[in-house]
C-alpha cells in the first residue's frame, strides 16, 4: 500500500534540535521504508504551535497533501506549548486545550485513520506538572473518540538520554539520542505497527 501520512504539531513534531534533521518522524518513517513499505511522510510540525494553532491549520494542510484516492493517515502531537507561560499567563487554559483537541481529532478521524502521541517532558518542573495533568484528559478524550493515544511522558521522563539531552541543550528539545528514544516508543506501539507492520 502507498500510505501518505501527515504529522501535525509543534517543535517536537518538527524535530527541532536533532543534528541529523530527522526528529522522531524521520526515524519512524525510515524504519517503515526499511521494512518495505511505500510511505510518504509530511512533517507539518511548527515551532511554538499550540493546540489552537494546529486547530486552525491542520485541515487545509492535510487535504492539500493527502489526496482521497491514496491511502492516507494522520498523526497529531501537541500540548507542551499550551502549558507554557507568556507575559505571566498560560498560553492556553486546560479547558481550551481539550476543546481544541476535541475539534481537531473529531475532524481528523472523519477524514482518515488518526493517532495521537502525547506531549513529552521538558526540563521545567512547573511546565511538566501542567503537561502531566493534561495527559489523562487528552487520553480520555482520545478513548471517547476511538483515537489511539500514546502516553510518552513517563517513559521519556525516565529516559536518561531524553532528559540529559534537553538539559544539555535548550531545556526543551533533545538531540539525536532523545528523538531516537521517542521513535523507539512509537515503533513498538501496536496502533502504529498496525498501519506499517
N, C-alpha and C positions, 0 to 999 in steps of 0.2 A: 504494500500500500504506500502511496505517496502522501505522507502526512505533513501538513503545514501547521505549525504551532506558533501562536502569538503569546509572548510573555510580557505582561504589563505590571508596572510597579515603579519602584524607587531606585535609589543608587545601588542597593544590594542586588536588584534585578539587573541593573546596568553592568554590575561587576566592577564598580569603581574601586581602585586600589590594587587591582590584580596586575602585576607587572607583565603578565602574559596576555592581558587583554581578553581573557576568556570568561572570567567570573564562573558562577556555577552553571549558567545556561550553556555556555560554550562547551563546558566539560560534559554535561549530561547528553547534549546533542552529539558531541563527538563519540561518546560511548555507544549511543544508539546507532550511529552510522557504522561504527566498527563492528556492530552485531549484524550488519547487512541491511539496515532499514534505510529507506529513502525519506529523509526528513529535511524540511526547510524550516529553520528557526528564525523568527523575527523578534529581536530583542527591543522591546519598547519600554525599557526602564529609563526613567528620567530622574536625575538627581534632585533632591528636595521635594519630590512629589508627595503630597498627602493623598489620602483616600478621596478627597474632594477633587483633586487634580485628575486622578485616574478615572473617577466617575465621569468627568467632563469630556474626556478624550478617547476612552478606550474603544467605544463602538465605531466611531468614524475610522480610526486607525485599523481596527480589526477587519472591517468589511473591505477596505482597500487592499489588504494583504492576504485575506483568506477567502478566495472565491468559493462559492457554494458547490461548484462542480468538482471539487477535490476534497479529500479527507482533511478535516480541519479540527483544531482543538485550541483551548485557551488555558493559560496558567496565570494566576494573579498572586502577587505578594506585596503587601504594604502594611503600614501601621506604625513604624518607628517614628516617622516624621510627624504623624498625628500627635504623638506623645511628647514632642519637644516643646520647650517654652521659647517664645519670641516676644520681646518687649514686656516681659513679666506675666504673660498669659499663655495658656496652652494653645498650640496651633489649632487643635480641634478637641472639643469635649468628647468623651467616650460615646455618648448617645449619637453624636453626629458621625463619628467613625463607623458605628454599627449601621446607622441609616444609609451611609454611603455604600458600605459593603453589601447590604441587602439589595440596593438598587443595582450595583454592578453585577453581583452574582446571579440574581434572578434574570437579568437581561442576558448575561453571558450563557447561562445554562440553556436558555431558549434558542440560542444561536448555534452552540457547538458543545461537545463534551468539555467540561470545565474542572479544573483542580485549583486548590488554593494552598500555598505554602505560607505558614505563619511567619510573623516578624521575628528576627533574631535579636540576641542581646548586644548591647554596646558596652562601653566602659563606664557609663554614668549610672550610678545606683538608682537615683531617683527616676530616671527615664526607664530603666529596666523594671522598676516597680510598677510603673504605669503600663508598660507593654505587657508585663506578666498578668496584670489584672484584665487586660483587654483580650488576651488569648482565649480563655474559656468562653467568652461571649461570642467571639468570632467562630470558635469551634462549634458552639451550639447552633449558631445561625447556619453554618455550613451543613450541619446534620439535618436541620429543618428543611433546607433547600436541596438535600441529596447531592451536595458538592463535597467530594473528599477533601479533608483538611489535614495537613501535615504540621504538627507542632515541632518546630526545630529549636525552640528556645532552650529547653532543658539540656538536650544533648550538646548544643553549642556552648552553653554557659559552663558545662563540664569539660569542654574541649580546651586543653592547654594550647593547642595550635591556634584556634579561633581567638580566644581571649588574649593570648600572648601577642598575636599579630596586630590586633586592634589597639592594644596598649602601646605597642611599639610604633604604631602609625598615627592616625589622626584621632584615635579614640572611638571610632565607629566602624571603620572598614578594614577587613583583613587583607592579606596578600594571597599568594597562590595557595599556600597550605590551608588557610581558612576556607577559601572558596572550594577547595577540593574536599574538605571535611563536610561542607554543606552539600556538595554534589553527591558525595557518598550516601548521605541520608536519603536524598531523592532517588538515587539509583536503586536503593534497597526497598523503596516504598511500593507496595503492591499496586496501587492505582496507576502510578507512572509506568510500571512494568507491564501492566495490562494493555497500555497503549503501545509500548515498544518492548516486547519480551526479548 
